[in-house]
Amino acid sequence: MPGYSARPPAIPTVILEDAVTRITRWDFEPGAATGHHVHGLGYVVVPLTDCHFLIEDADGERRVTSEAGEAYRRDAGVAHNVVNGGAEPMSFIEIEYK
């Protein structure tokens, strides 16, 4: 998928990793991206700020807004690039369960 390398990287900080979970804080400046990846584990996302996601996947691009504290869950196997599509920095916690 084009465009990934031109974006600044989002910054992951692993907060906790043990036999049950990995908890990562993700911080994005405007335009920052995770890079294309496939989730090998199921996960929960809890936005710390309002998040204006630009999601790039095999179906194209879509915009999704999640308010701070509005948690959601996804199954393993999700393949995408997550971009901060907003004008402000955004952050969320990702909890992967093993």
Secondary structure, DSSP 8 states (H G I E B T S, - for coil): -TTGGGS-B-EEEEEEE-SSEEEEEEEE-TT-B--SEE-SSEEEEEESS-EEEEEEETTEEEEEEE-TT--EEE-TT-EEEEEE-SSS-EEEEEEEE-
